Amino acid sequence: MSRYFFDIHDGATQFDQTGTECATLDDARAMALQLLPDLTRDEALKGGDRLAYTVLVSDEDHRPVYTATVSLNGVWLIR
């Protein structure tokens, strides 16, 4: 298994210092894609209507191997 690091960007950067072991690149991608909706949902429930999160996945040598971004734009439609 290889170790991958999942840095989170949302205007600030949260660096993954420990990493996570994944069997394949596809497993690392799946983990990144699982992180994004959880982060967005948690912050949206706190009242955020404009959110954007990017996960940058790096390998053991800290070379980027995958990135994904999710954004939320909520707008009230009533006056």
Buried (B, 14 or more C-beta within 10 A) or exposed (E): EBBBBBBBBBEEEEEBEEBBEBEEBEBBBEBBEEBBEEBBEEBBEEEEEEBEBBBBBBBEEEEEBBBBEBEBEEEEEEE
